[in-house]
Amino acid sequence: MKMISTTIGTIAVLGLGAFAWYGPTSPAPVATIKSVAFSGPTNPSVSEVAAFSEALAKNQPLPSGWQLTANEGGVRVIDNGYAVPGTGERSWSVTVVDDQADLSSATVYVNGQSVYTATRANGGIVDRGTMSIATLPVLVPPAGQTWTGEVQWIANDGTVRDAENLFPQ
């Protein structure tokens, strides 16, 4: 009986050591964008554009003369805090939110190569009310390695929206 408990204790200690070595860090936001169509002053100054952008980012009232005319979707990228042992690839999640009619599929690319496509059929897109949410898992290269990232989503009418250079190195 003592040998079994010693073996179990050793396995548990080794298991905790492995978890500490490969264990996750805290998830962290990488990037967030919000795309909108808008109307505003003719030939706005740099400070007017900056004020509009800041108000939009902070969900504050827009400056006088500016108006949102349509939601064009949003993208959020989260570093999940996990790295693949051996390769150093990092696990990230890309979320796209848009109107149902504007989100029939979404694809994430790393270095120009398609990594994952979310659809309703594969469960990658979920509808809630009038909105749709696409969730795309992606492994990105190890920290310090140069690479490019992009997410593209397609509307029911074939309109393509995308966010390039969304993944800072």
DRENLO-676135 format. One record per atom (N, C-alpha, C): residue number from 1; residue in three letters; x, y, z; atom name. Coordinates in pm, 1 decimal, m for minus. Layout:
! residues N
> bapa/domar/px/py/pz/bati
> NUM/Ala/X/Y/Z/CA
...
END
This chain:
! residues 169
> bapa/domar/px/py/pz/bati
> 1/Met/81.9/m118.8/0.0/N
> 1/Met/0.0/0.0/0.0/CA
> 1/Met/86.0/124.7/0.0/C
> 2/Lys/197.1/121.5/76.5/N
> 2/Lys/284.2/237.2/82.4/CA
> 2/Lys/345.6/264.7/m54.5/C
> 3/Met/380.3/161.1/m130.0/N
> 3/Met/441.1/179.0/m261.8/CA
> 3/Met/343.1/245.8/m357.6/C
> 4/Ile/215.9/207.5/m350.5/N
> 4/Ile/115.7/268.0/m438.6/CA
> 4/Ile/100.1/415.6/m405.8/C
> 5/Ser/91.6/451.9/m278.1/N
> 5/Ser/74.4/593.1/m243.2/CA
> 5/Ser/198.5/672.9/m278.5/C
> 6/Thr/318.1/614.1/m264.5/N
> 6/Thr/441.5/682.9/m303.6/CA
> 6/Thr/443.1/705.8/m453.7/C
> 7/Thr/403.4/604.1/m530.4/N
> 7/Thr/398.8/616.8/m676.0/CA
> 7/Thr/299.6/723.7/m717.1/C
> 8/Ile/180.7/721.7/m656.2/N
> 8/Ile/79.2/822.4/m688.2/CA
> 8/Ile/130.0/961.4/m651.6/C
> 9/Gly/194.4/973.9/m535.2/N
> 9/Gly/249.1/1103.4/m492.9/CA
> 9/Gly/355.1/1152.8/m589.4/C
> 10/Thr/441.4/1063.2/m637.2/N
> 10/Thr/545.2/1100.5/m731.9/CA
> 10/Thr/483.8/1145.4/m863.9/C
> 11/Ile/384.4/1072.0/m911.7/N
> 11/Ile/316.5/1108.9/m1036.3/CA
> 11/Ile/249.4/1245.1/m1020.5/C
> 12/Ala/185.2/1267.4/m906.0/N
> 12/Ala/117.3/1395.4/m883.0/CA
> 12/Ala/217.2/1510.0/m882.2/C
> 13/Val/332.8/1492.6/m814.8/N
> 13/Val/434.6/1597.4/m810.6/CA
> 13/Val/490.1/1622.2/m950.2/C
> 14/Leu/520.3/1516.5/m1024.4/N
> 14/Leu/570.2/1533.9/m1161.0/CA
> 14/Leu/464.9/1600.2/m1248.8/C
> 15/Gly/338.3/1562.3/m1230.1/N
> 15/Gly/229.7/1623.5/m1307.0/CA
> 15/Gly/219.0/1772.7/m1278.9/C
> 16/Leu/229.3/1811.8/m1152.6/N
> 16/Leu/223.5/1954.2/m1118.2/CA
> 16/Leu/344.9/2027.6/m1172.7/C
> 17/Gly/460.1/1962.8/m1170.4/N
> 17/Gly/580.5/2024.4/m1227.6/CA
> 17/Gly/564.5/2047.1/m1376.8/C
> 18/Ala/508.3/1950.1/m1447.0/N
> 18/Ala/485.3/1964.9/m1590.7/CA
> 18/Ala/384.2/2075.0/m1617.1/C
> 19/Phe/279.8/2082.7/m1534.0/N
> 19/Phe/180.1/2188.8/m1551.7/CA
> 19/Phe/245.8/2325.5/m1531.6/C
> 20/Ala/329.5/2337.6/m1430.6/N
> 20/Ala/396.3/2465.7/m1406.7/CA
> 20/Ala/487.3/2500.9/m1524.0/C
> 21/Trp/554.6/2403.0/m1582.4/N
> 21/Trp/644.5/2428.1/m1695.2/CA
> 21/Trp/566.5/2467.3/m1819.9/C
> 22/Tyr/457.9/2396.9/m1851.2/N
> 22/Tyr/380.7/2421.4/m1972.6/CA
> 22/Tyr/252.5/2499.2/m1946.2/C
> 23/Gly/229.2/2534.1/m1821.0/N
> 23/Gly/104.0/2597.6/m1782.7/CA
> 23/Gly/81.2/2730.9/m1851.7/C
> 24/Pro/m41.8/2774.0/m1851.4/N
> 24/Pro/m78.5/2895.0/m1922.8/CA
> 24/Pro/m39.9/3021.9/m1848.3/C
> 25/Thr/m31.2/3129.3/m1924.0/N
> 25/Thr/m26.4/3262.2/m1865.4/CA
> 25/Thr/m168.6/3316.0/m1873.1/C
> 26/Ser/m192.2/3431.2/m1821.4/N
> 26/Ser/m327.2/3487.7/m1825.9/CA
> 26/Ser/m362.6/3529.3/m1968.7/C
> 27/Pro/m487.5/3505.6/m2011.0/N
> 27/Pro/m530.4/3555.0/m2142.1/CA
> 27/Pro/m516.0/3706.9/m2148.0/C
> 28/Ala/m485.2/3758.0/m2268.0/N
> 28/Ala/m464.8/3902.4/m2282.5/CA
> 28/Ala/m515.7/3949.5/m2418.1/C
> 29/Pro/m582.4/4064.4/m2420.9/N
> 29/Pro/m625.9/4119.5/m2549.7/CA
> 29/Pro/m504.8/4155.5/m2635.4/C
> 30/Val/m515.9/4127.7/m2764.0/N
> 30/Val/m410.0/4160.4/m2859.3/CA
> 30/Val/m451.7/4279.2/m2944.8/C
> 31/Ala/m575.4/4275.6/m2995.5/N
> 31/Ala/m623.6/4382.5/m3081.8/CA
> 31/Ala/m776.1/4385.6/m3080.6/C
> 32/Thr/m831.2/4504.5/m3097.8/N
> 32/Thr/m974.6/4522.4/m3110.2/CA
> 32/Thr/m999.5/4628.3/m3216.7/C
> 33/Ile/m1089.0/4598.0/m3311.6/N
> 33/Ile/m1126.6/4699.1/m3409.4/CA
> 33/Ile/m1278.2/4704.0/m3417.3/C
> 34/Lys/m1328.5/4819.5/m3453.6/N
> 34/Lys/m1470.5/4837.8/m3475.6/CA
> 34/Lys/m1482.2/4911.4/m3608.4/C
> 35/Ser/m1548.9/4850.4/m3705.6/N
> 35/Ser/m1564.8/4912.2/m3836.3/CA
> 35/Ser/m1704.3/4970.3/m3848.3/C
> 36/Val/m1711.4/5094.6/m3892.6/N
> 36/Val/m1840.6/5160.3/m3909.9/CA
> 36/Val/m1838.3/5242.1/m4038.0/C
> 37/Ala/m1955.7/5265.2/m4091.4/N
> 37/Ala/m1972.0/5363.3/m4198.5/CA
> 37/Ala/m2023.6/5489.6/m4130.3/C
> 38/Phe/m1980.5/5604.4/m4178.3/N
> 38/Phe/m2017.4/5728.2/m4111.0/CA
> 38/Phe/m2026.0/5842.6/m4210.1/C
> 39/Ser/m2088.4/5948.5/m4165.2/N
> 39/Ser/m2085.9/6074.4/m4239.7/CA
> 39/Ser/m2027.7/6178.3/m4146.2/C
> 40/Gly/m1962.3/6275.9/m4203.6/N
> 40/Gly/m1899.1/6378.9/m4122.0/CA
> 40/Gly/m1871.7/6502.6/m4203.4/C
> 41/Pro/m1797.4/6593.8/m4143.8/N
> 41/Pro/m1765.8/6718.4/m4213.0/CA
> 41/Pro/m1688.4/6692.8/m4342.6/C
> 42/Thr/m1709.4/6778.6/m4440.7/N
> 42/Thr/m1631.7/6771.4/m4564.3/CA
> 42/Thr/m1489.6/6816.3/m4532.7/C
> 43/Asn/m1391.3/6739.8/m4577.3/N
> 43/Asn/m1249.3/6769.3/m4552.6/CA
> 43/Asn/m1219.8/6797.4/m4405.3/C
> 44/Pro/m1243.8/6699.5/m4318.0/N
> 44/Pro/m1218.9/6721.5/m4174.8/CA
> 44/Pro/m1069.8/6739.2/m4146.8/C
> 45/Ser/m1042.2/6812.2/m4042.0/N
> 45/Ser/m903.4/6831.4/m4000.3/CA
> 45/Ser/m855.1/6705.2/m3927.7/C
> 46/Val/m725.8/6697.2/m3907.2/N
> 46/Val/m668.2/6583.3/m3835.0/CA
> 46/Val/m725.5/6577.2/m3693.6/C
> 47/Ser/m741.6/6692.3/m3629.3/N
> 47/Ser/m794.5/6692.6/m3492.0/CA
> 47/Ser/m941.5/6649.5/m3489.3/C
> 48/Glu/m1020.2/6684.3/m3593.3/N
> 48/Glu/m1160.1/6639.8/m3599.1/CA
> 48/Glu/m1168.3/6488.4/m3616.1/C
> 49/Val/m1082.8/6433.3/m3700.8/N
> 49/Val/m1079.9/6287.7/m3719.9/CA
> 49/Val/m1036.6/6219.4/m3590.6/C
> 50/Ala/m937.4/6276.9/m3523.5/N
> 50/Ala/m890.4/6220.1/m3397.3/CA
> 50/Ala/m1000.6/6222.2/m3292.2/C
> 51/Ala/m1075.5/6330.7/m3284.0/N
> 51/Ala/m1184.6/6340.8/m3186.8/CA
> 51/Ala/m1293.8/6239.1/m3217.8/C
> 52/Phe/m1326.0/6221.5/m3346.3/N
> 52/Phe/m1425.0/6121.1/m3387.2/CA
> 52/Phe/m1377.4/5981.1/m3348.6/C
> 53/Ser/m1253.4/5949.2/m3381.3/N
> 53/Ser/m1198.1/5816.2/m3352.2/CA
> 53/Ser/m1195.5/5787.4/m3203.3/C
> 54/Glu/m1156.8/5886.1/m3124.8/N
> 54/Glu/m1151.0/5866.9/m2979.7/CA
> 54/Glu/m1290.7/5844.5/m2922.2/C
> 55/Ala/m1387.4/5925.1/m2966.4/N
> 55/Ala/m1524.8/5908.0/m2916.8/CA
> 55/Ala/m1579.1/5770.9/m2954.8/C
> 56/Leu/m1551.8/5727.6/m3076.6/N
> 56/Leu/m1598.2/5596.3/m3122.5/CA
> 56/Leu/m1535.0/5485.2/m3039.1/C
> 57/Ala/m1404.2/5494.4/m3016.0/N
> 57/Ala/m1333.3/5391.3/m2939.4/CA
> 57/Ala/m1381.0/5383.4/m2795.5/C
> 58/Lys/m1418.1/5497.5/m2738.0/N
> 58/Lys/m1459.4/5501.3/m2597.7/CA
> 58/Lys/m1610.8/5491.7/m2580.0/C
> 59/Asn/m1682.7/5466.6/m2691.0/N
> 59/Asn/m1829.3/5460.1/m2686.7/CA
> 59/Asn/m1890.2/5585.6/m2625.6/C
> 60/Gln/m1834.7/5700.4/m2661.0/N
> 60/Gln/m1885.4/5829.0/m2615.2/CA
> 60/Gln/m1964.8/5894.9/m2727.2/C
> 61/Pro/m2043.7/5998.2/m2695.7/N
> 61/Pro/m2115.3/6069.7/m2801.4/CA
> 61/Pro/m2018.6/6125.1/m2906.1/C
> 62/Leu/m2057.8/6116.9/m3032.3/N
> 62/Leu/m1972.7/6165.2/m3140.5/CA
> 62/Leu/m1971.5/6317.3/m3145.0/C
> 63/Pro/m1861.9/6375.2/m3191.0/N
> 63/Pro/m1856.0/6520.6/m3204.2/CA
> 63/Pro/m1964.0/6570.9/m3300.5/C
> 64/Ser/m1998.7/6695.6/m3285.4/N
> 64/Ser/m2099.2/6758.6/m3370.7/CA
> 64/Ser/m2061.1/6742.5/m3517.6/C
> 65/Gly/m2159.7/6708.3/m3600.3/N
> 65/Gly/m2137.4/6694.5/m3743.7/CA
> 65/Gly/m2103.1/6553.5/m3788.8/C
> 66/Trp/m2079.7/6462.1/m3694.3/N
> 66/Trp/m2046.6/6323.9/m3725.8/CA
> 66/Trp/m2166.2/6235.0/m3694.4/C
> 67/Gln/m2189.2/6134.0/m3778.5/N
> 67/Gln/m2299.7/6041.7/m3755.2/CA
> 67/Gln/m2262.0/5903.7/m3807.6/C
> 68/Leu/m2291.3/5801.0/m3730.3/N
> 68/Leu/m2271.5/5663.7/m3776.1/CA
> 68/Leu/m2388.2/5627.5/m3865.8/C
> 69/Thr/m2358.0/5571.2/m3983.3/N
> 69/Thr/m2464.9/5533.7/m4075.8/CA
> 69/Thr/m2482.3/5382.7/m4083.8/C
> 70/Ala/m2381.3/5306.2/m4043.2/N
> 70/Ala/m2393.7/5159.5/m4045.8/CA
> 70/Ala/m2283.3/5095.9/m3962.5/C
> 71/Asn/m2317.1/4982.9/m3903.9/N
> 71/Asn/m2219.4/4899.1/m3835.8/CA
> 71/Asn/m2155.3/4810.0/m3941.3/C
> 72/Glu/m2024.0/4805.8/m3947.8/N
> 72/Glu/m1955.6/4721.4/m4045.8/CA
> 72/Glu/m1883.5/4605.2/m3980.2/C
> 73/Gly/m1913.7/4580.8/m3853.2/N
> 73/Gly/m1856.1/4465.9/m3784.5/CA
> 73/Gly/m1743.5/4503.7/m3691.3/C
> 74/Gly/m1702.2/4406.5/m3614.1/N
> 74/Gly/m1593.0/4426.1/m3520.9/CA
> 74/Gly/m1512.6/4299.0/m3506.5/C
> 75/Val/m1386.6/4315.5/m3470.6/N
> 75/Val/m1295.6/4202.6/m3453.7/CA
> 75/Val/m1221.2/4221.3/m3322.0/C
> 76/Arg/m1205.9/4111.9/m3249.5/N
> 76/Arg/m1126.8/4113.3/m3126.9/CA
> 76/Arg/m1035.9/3991.2/m3127.5/C
> 77/Val/m910.9/4012.7/m3091.2/N
> 77/Val/m812.3/3904.7/m3087.0/CA
> 77/Val/m761.9/3891.6/m2943.9/C
> 78/Ile/m763.4/3768.0/m2894.6/N
> 78/Ile/m719.5/3738.6/m2757.5/CA
> 78/Ile/m606.9/3635.7/m2762.7/C
> 79/Asp/m498.5/3662.7/m2691.6/N
> 79/Asp/m393.8/3563.5/m2669.6/CA
> 79/Asp/m443.4/3477.9/m2553.9/C
> 80/Asn/m467.5/3349.5/m2579.3/N
> 80/Asn/m524.9/3260.6/m2478.7/CA
> 80/Asn/m429.4/3225.6/m2365.5/C
> 81/Gly/m301.1/3259.9/m2381.9/N
> 81/Gly/m205.0/3234.5/m2275.8/CA
> 81/Gly/m138.8/3098.1/m2281.7/C
> 82/Tyr/m159.2/3025.0/m2390.0/N
> 82/Tyr/m97.5/2893.0/m2404.8/CA
> 82/Tyr/4.4/2894.5/m2517.6/C
> 83/Ala/114.6/2824.3/m2498.0/N
> 83/Ala/213.7/2803.2/m2602.8/CA
> 83/Ala/230.8/2653.0/m2621.2/C
> 84/Val/249.2/2610.9/m2744.6/N
> 84/Val/267.1/2469.2/m2774.7/CA
> 84/Val/410.1/2430.0/m2736.8/C
> 85/Pro/424.6/2331.4/m2647.5/N
> 85/Pro/559.2/2286.9/m2611.0/CA
> 85/Pro/634.8/2238.9/m2734.4/C
> 86/Gly/758.5/2277.4/m2743.8/N
> 86/Gly/841.4/2234.3/m2856.6/CA
> 86/Gly/842.9/2333.0/m2971.7/C
> 87/Thr/725.6/2379.0/m3015.6/N
> 87/Thr/722.4/2471.5/m3129.7/CA
> 87/Thr/713.9/2616.9/m3086.1/C
> 88/Gly/660.1/2642.1/m2967.8/N
> 88/Gly/644.9/2778.7/m2919.5/CA
> 88/Gly/527.5/2853.0/m2980.9/C
> 89/Glu/449.5/2785.2/m3069.7/N
> 89/Glu/332.6/2851.0/m3129.2/CA
> 89/Glu/236.7/2889.5/m3017.0/C
> 90/Arg/169.7/3003.2/m3036.2/N
> 90/Arg/78.5/3054.3/m2934.2/CA
> 90/Arg/m66.1/3036.7/m2978.1/C
> 91/Ser/m152.1/3005.5/m2883.4/N
> 91/Ser/m294.6/2986.2/m2908.9/CA
> 91/Ser/m367.3/3119.5/m2891.8/C
> 92/Trp/m427.9/3165.0/m3002.4/N
> 92/Trp/m505.4/3288.2/m2999.6/CA
> 92/Trp/m647.3/3258.1/m3045.3/C
> 93/Ser/m741.2/3344.4/m3007.9/N
> 93/Ser/m880.2/3335.9/m3053.6/CA
> 93/Ser/m915.1/3466.8/m3122.4/C
> 94/Val/m975.8/3454.1/m3240.4/N
> 94/Val/m1021.5/3570.5/m3316.0/CA
> 94/Val/m1173.7/3565.4/m3316.2/C
> 95/Thr/m1238.0/3674.7/m3276.8/N
> 95/Thr/m1383.6/3682.2/m3274.6/CA
> 95/Thr/m1427.9/3793.3/m3368.4/C
> 96/Val/m1523.0/3761.1/m3455.1/N
> 96/Val/m1581.7/3858.8/m3546.5/CA
> 96/Val/m1728.6/3872.4/m3510.0/C
> 97/Val/m1775.8/3995.4/m3495.6/N
> 97/Val/m1916.2/4022.6/m3465.3/CA
> 97/Val/m1970.2/4114.9/m3573.7/C
> 98/Asp/m2083.8/4077.5/m3632.2/N
> 98/Asp/m2145.8/4161.0/m3734.8/CA
> 98/Asp/m2293.5/4124.3/m3745.5/C
> 99/Asp/m2367.3/4202.7/m3823.2/N
> 99/Asp/m2507.2/4170.3/m3849.7/CA
> 99/Asp/m2515.1/4033.3/m3915.9/C
> 100/Gln/m2624.2/3958.5/m3891.6/N
> 100/Gln/m2638.3/3824.3/m3950.1/CA
> 100/Gln/m2618.0/3824.0/m4101.0/C
> 101/Ala/m2676.1/3920.9/m4169.9/N
> 101/Ala/m2664.9/3924.2/m4315.9/CA
> 101/Ala/m2523.0/3954.6/m4362.4/C
> 102/Asp/m2439.5/4008.7/m4272.8/N
> 102/Asp/m2303.1/4046.3/m4309.5/CA
> 102/Asp/m2198.2/3945.8/m4264.5/C
> 103/Leu/m2242.2/3829.8/m4214.6/N
> 103/Leu/m2146.3/3730.9/m4165.3/CA
> 103/Leu/m2193.2/3589.5/m4198.9/C
> 104/Ser/m2159.2/3543.3/m4319.4/N
> 104/Ser/m2194.1/3406.0/m4356.9/CA
> 104/Ser/m2075.0/3312.4/m4338.6/C
> 105/Ser/m1952.6/3366.6/m4342.1/N
> 105/Ser/m1832.4/3288.7/m4311.2/CA
> 105/Ser/m1721.5/3385.1/m4271.7/C
> 106/Ala/m1623.6/3334.4/m4198.9/N
> 106/Ala/m1508.0/3414.1/m4158.7/CA
> 106/Ala/m1385.8/3322.8/m4163.4/C
> 107/Thr/m1275.3/3377.4/m4214.7/N
> 107/Thr/m1152.6/3298.9/m4228.0/CA
> 107/Thr/m1035.9/3377.9/m4169.0/C
> 108/Val/m951.4/3309.2/m4093.8/N
> 108/Val/m830.6/3370.1/m4039.7/CA
> 108/Val/m711.2/3316.0/m4118.0/C
> 109/Tyr/m616.3/3406.4/m4148.4/N
> 109/Tyr/m497.5/3373.7/m4226.6/CA
> 109/Tyr/m371.8/3405.9/m4146.9/C
> 110/Val/m270.8/3319.8/m4159.7/N
> 110/Val/m138.4/3345.6/m4105.6/CA
> 110/Val/m40.9/3331.6/m4221.5/C
> 111/Asn/35.5/3436.0/m4245.6/N
> 111/Asn/131.0/3439.7/m4357.4/CA
> 111/Asn/63.7/3406.3/m4490.6/C
> 112/Gly/m58.9/3457.5/m4508.4/N
> 112/Gly/m132.2/3439.2/m4633.7/CA
> 112/Gly/m197.6/3303.3/m4649.9/C
> 113/Gln/m181.0/3213.9/m4554.9/N
> 113/Gln/m239.0/3080.5/m4562.2/CA
> 113/Gln/m364.4/3073.0/m4475.0/C
> 114/Ser/m471.4/3020.3/m4531.6/N
> 114/Ser/m594.8/3001.5/m4455.5/CA
> 114/Ser/m569.9/2902.1/m4342.8/C
> 115/Val/m607.3/2941.6/m4220.9/N
> 115/Val/m586.6/2856.1/m4104.4/CA
> 115/Val/m717.1/2790.7/m4060.6/C
> 116/Tyr/m825.8/2869.6/m4056.8/N
> 116/Tyr/m954.2/2817.4/m4010.9/CA
> 116/Tyr/m1064.4/2903.1/m4070.1/C
> 117/Thr/m1173.6/2838.5/m4110.2/N
> 117/Thr/m1291.8/2909.0/m4158.4/CA
> 117/Thr/m1410.0/2872.4/m4070.0/C
> 118/Ala/m1474.5/2975.0/m4016.6/N
> 118/Ala/m1594.5/2955.7/m3933.6/CA
> 118/Ala/m1717.7/2969.6/m4021.6/C
> 119/Thr/m1811.6/2876.6/m4005.4/N
> 119/Thr/m1941.1/2881.3/m4073.6/CA
> 119/Thr/m2048.5/2840.6/m3973.0/C
> 120/Arg/m2172.0/2859.5/m4009.6/N
> 120/Arg/m2279.9/2810.7/m3924.0/CA
> 120/Arg/m2278.9/2657.5/m3921.9/C
> 121/Ala/m2249.7/2596.7/m4036.3/N
> 121/Ala/m2251.6/2450.7/m4048.3/CA
> 121/Ala/m2149.7/2383.6/m3955.8/C
> 122/Asn/m2030.6/2444.4/m3938.2/N
> 122/Asn/m1930.8/2380.3/m3852.0/CA
> 122/Asn/m1935.6/2432.9/m3708.4/C
> 123/Gly/m2035.0/2516.7/m3677.1/N
> 123/Gly/m2051.1/2567.9/m3541.2/CA
> 123/Gly/m1962.9/2686.1/m3508.4/C
> 124/Gly/m1886.8/2735.0/m3606.1/N
> 124/Gly/m1797.9/2848.2/m3582.8/CA
> 124/Gly/m1870.6/2981.2/m3578.9/C
> 125/Ile/m1994.2/2985.4/m3631.5/N
> 125/Ile/m2075.2/3107.3/m3627.5/CA
> 125/Ile/m2203.8/3076.9/m3552.0/C
> 126/Val/m2234.7/3163.6/m3456.7/N
> 126/Val/m2355.3/3150.9/m3376.3/CA
> 126/Val/m2435.8/3279.5/m3392.8/C
> 127/Asp/m2567.0/3265.1/m3412.2/N
> 127/Asp/m2655.7/3380.5/m3427.0/CA
> 127/Asp/m2722.9/3411.3/m3294.1/C
> 128/Arg/m2728.0/3540.7/m3262.5/N
> 128/Arg/m2796.9/3587.6/m3142.2/CA
> 128/Arg/m2871.1/3715.1/m3180.6/C
> 129/Gly/m3003.6/3710.1/m3173.2/N
> 129/Gly/m3082.4/3827.0/m3212.5/CA
> 129/Gly/m3055.9/3858.6/m3358.2/C
> 130/Thr/m3018.7/3981.4/m3386.0/N
> 130/Thr/m2988.8/4021.7/m3524.5/CA
> 130/Thr/m2840.3/4013.8/m3555.6/C
> 131/Met/m2761.1/3971.4/m3457.6/N
> 131/Met/m2615.3/3967.8/m3474.5/CA
> 131/Met/m2564.8/3824.6/m3487.7/C
> 132/Ser/m2444.5/3813.4/m3544.1/N
> 132/Ser/m2375.5/3684.9/m3552.7/CA
> 132/Ser/m2236.9/3700.7/m3493.6/C
> 133/Ile/m2187.9/3591.7/m3435.0/N
> 133/Ile/m2055.3/3590.5/m3374.4/CA
> 133/Ile/m1979.6/3471.2/m3432.1/C
> 134/Ala/m1864.3/3499.9/m3491.9/N
> 134/Ala/m1776.4/3394.7/m3543.0/CA
> 134/Ala/m1656.6/3383.0/m3448.4/C
> 135/Thr/m1621.9/3260.8/m3412.7/N
> 135/Thr/m1506.4/3236.2/m3327.2/CA
> 135/Thr/m1408.7/3149.8/m3404.5/C
> 136/Leu/m1284.9/3198.8/m3416.3/N
> 136/Leu/m1183.6/3131.0/m3496.5/CA
> 136/Leu/m1059.2/3103.4/m3411.7/C
> 137/Pro/m1028.1/2977.3/m3386.0/N
> 137/Pro/m903.9/2945.7/m3315.3/CA
> 137/Pro/m786.2/2952.8/m3413.1/C
> 138/Val/m671.9/2996.4/m3364.1/N
> 138/Val/m554.7/3005.5/m3451.9/CA
> 138/Val/m427.9/2988.2/m3368.8/C
> 139/Leu/m333.5/2913.7/m3424.8/N
> 139/Leu/m199.7/2905.8/m3367.1/CA
> 139/Leu/m112.3/3003.2/m3444.8/C
> 140/Val/m46.8/3093.5/m3373.1/N
> 140/Val/39.4/3191.8/m3437.6/CA
> 140/Val/184.4/3157.8/m3406.1/C
> 141/Pro/277.8/3205.0/m3489.2/N
> 141/Pro/419.3/3173.8/m3467.1/CA
> 141/Pro/468.3/3219.0/m3328.9/C
> 142/Pro/579.9/3161.1/m3286.5/N
> 142/Pro/636.1/3196.4/m3155.7/CA
> 142/Pro/666.4/3345.4/m3145.5/C
> 143/Ala/665.5/3395.6/m3023.5/N
> 143/Ala/699.7/3535.8/m2998.5/CA
> 143/Ala/836.8/3565.8/m3059.6/C
> 144/Gly/849.0/3683.2/m3119.6/N
> 144/Gly/975.4/3724.2/m3180.5/CA
> 144/Gly/988.9/3687.9/m3326.9/C
> 145/Gln/905.1/3599.3/m3375.6/N
> 145/Gln/910.8/3560.2/m3517.2/CA
> 145/Gln/823.0/3654.9/m3598.6/C
> 146/Thr/871.6/3701.4/m3712.2/N
> 146/Thr/795.5/3791.3/m3798.1/CA
> 146/Thr/692.3/3712.4/m3877.8/C
> 147/Trp/568.7/3765.1/m3882.9/N
> 147/Trp/461.3/3698.5/m3955.4/CA
> 147/Trp/351.0/3799.7/m3982.4/C
> 148/Thr/256.1/3760.8/m4067.3/N
> 148/Thr/141.4/3846.8/m4096.4/CA
> 148/Thr/12.6/3773.9/m4062.0/C
> 149/Gly/m88.0/3850.8/m4023.5/N
> 149/Gly/m217.4/3792.9/m3990.5/CA
> 149/Gly/m329.2/3875.4/m4050.2/C
> 150/Glu/m438.6/3807.4/m4079.4/N
> 150/Glu/m554.4/3872.8/m4139.3/CA
> 150/Glu/m678.6/3791.6/m4106.2/C
> 151/Val/m790.8/3860.3/m4092.4/N
> 151/Val/m919.3/3793.2/m4082.3/CA
> 151/Val/m1011.0/3856.0/m4186.6/C
> 152/Gln/m1084.6/3769.9/m4255.5/N
> 152/Gln/m1176.2/3812.5/m4361.6/CA
> 152/Gln/m1312.8/3753.1/m4332.7/C
> 153/Trp/m1417.1/3833.5/m4349.8/N
> 153/Trp/m1551.3/3777.1/m4335.8/CA
> 153/Trp/m1635.7/3818.8/m4454.5/C
> 154/Ile/m1725.7/3727.8/m4490.2/N
> 154/Ile/m1804.9/3743.0/m4611.9/CA
> 154/Ile/m1952.3/3750.6/m4575.1/C
> 155/Ala/m2021.2/3847.8/m4636.9/N
> 155/Ala/m2164.8/3866.7/m4614.8/CA
> 155/Ala/m2243.8/3773.9/m4706.5/C
> 156/Asn/m2372.2/3761.0/m4677.7/N
> 156/Asn/m2460.3/3678.5/m4760.9/CA
> 156/Asn/m2460.5/3724.4/m4906.8/C
> 157/Asp/m2443.1/3855.0/m4931.2/N
> 157/Asp/m2443.9/3907.3/m5068.3/CA
> 157/Asp/m2306.2/3900.6/m5134.9/C
> 158/Gly/m2206.2/3841.8/m5066.6/N
> 158/Gly/m2073.3/3826.4/m5123.6/CA
> 158/Gly/m1976.2/3938.1/m5089.8/C
> 159/Thr/m2022.8/4042.7/m5021.5/N
> 159/Thr/m1933.2/4151.7/m4981.0/CA
> 159/Thr/m1827.2/4097.0/m4885.6/C
> 160/Val/m1701.3/4133.7/m4912.5/N
> 160/Val/m1590.0/4087.0/m4830.6/CA
> 160/Val/m1538.6/4203.2/m4745.3/C
> 161/Arg/m1525.7/4179.0/m4616.5/N
> 161/Arg/m1464.9/4274.5/m4524.2/CA
> 161/Arg/m1341.0/4206.3/m4467.3/C
> 162/Asp/m1240.1/4285.3/m4437.6/N
> 162/Asp/m1123.3/4222.8/m4376.3/CA
> 162/Asp/m1048.6/4319.4/m4286.5/C
> 163/Ala/m968.6/4261.2/m4201.2/N
> 163/Ala/m880.3/4334.5/m4112.2/CA
> 163/Ala/m742.1/4273.6/m4130.3/C
> 164/Glu/m651.5/4353.3/m4185.5/N
> 164/Glu/m513.9/4307.2/m4207.1/CA
> 164/Glu/m423.0/4368.5/m4102.2/C
> 165/Asn/m305.7/4309.1/m4088.3/N
> 165/Asn/m207.5/4357.1/m3992.0/CA
> 165/Asn/m269.5/4373.7/m3854.6/C
> 166/Leu/m360.2/4283.1/m3822.9/N
> 166/Leu/m434.7/4289.3/m3697.9/CA
> 166/Leu/m355.0/4230.1/m3582.6/C
> 167/Phe/m253.8/4154.7/m3614.8/N
> 167/Phe/m180.8/4081.5/m3514.0/CA
> 167/Phe/m42.3/4142.2/m3493.1/C
> 168/Pro/m25.1/4227.1/m3393.6/N
> 168/Pro/106.0/4287.1/m3370.8/CA
> 168/Pro/206.5/4181.5/m3329.9/C
> 169/Gln/330.7/4201.2/m3367.3/N
> 169/Gln/435.5/4104.1/m3337.9/CA
> 169/Gln/480.8/4114.7/m3194.0/C
END
